[in-house]
Amino acid sequence: MILTKQLLTDYALKEREIKRLEDKLEYFANKIPKSEHGVVMGSMKDFPYAPVHFVLSGSDIKSDNERQERIKSLIITIRERRQTFLDLEISVGEAIENISDAEMREIIELKYIKGYTDQEIAEEFGYERSAITKKLSRFFENQCAKC
């Protein structure tokens, strides 16, 4: 597998997407169903049959059913995304290990796997930020030449 910038970006985005979906699932799982209430007019059951107001309340069944369906849908989507991510993780891991330059391997791992910025990577190696950007650009240009 040829390691491209797009592949690595997709990998990082997929991981963040799963986190976002998990946060959404937690929100819906903890969301309390909307409660409805109303006042009903009736009368006393014994004579003199005086008018009485009854207050009724309960959860909105429709909104709770929709919430449950949304939860099921999110669980299925998260499972699919996790499987895609795991497949991608294996491919990306193998491709990174096949990079012959140890420094480039570490730069790519820091940037795309651990989420470091170019500035943080530069500080780690004692370079200017622009040097990291140039190294990455040259690496990906060379990779594209192999395509």
Salt bridges, closest charged atoms under 4 A:
GLU17 OE1 - LYS14 NZ 3.69
GLU17 OE2 - ARG81 NE 3.18
GLU22 OE2 - ARG82 NH2 2.19
ASP23 OD1 - LYS19 NZ 2.77
GLU36 OE2 - LYS34 NZ 3.95
ASP64 OD1 - ARG67 NH2 2.97
GLU66 OE2 - LYS62 NZ 3.41
GLU69 OE2 - LYS72 NZ 3.72
GLU103 OE1 - LYS135 NZ 3.06
ASP118 OD1 - LYS111 NZ 2.80
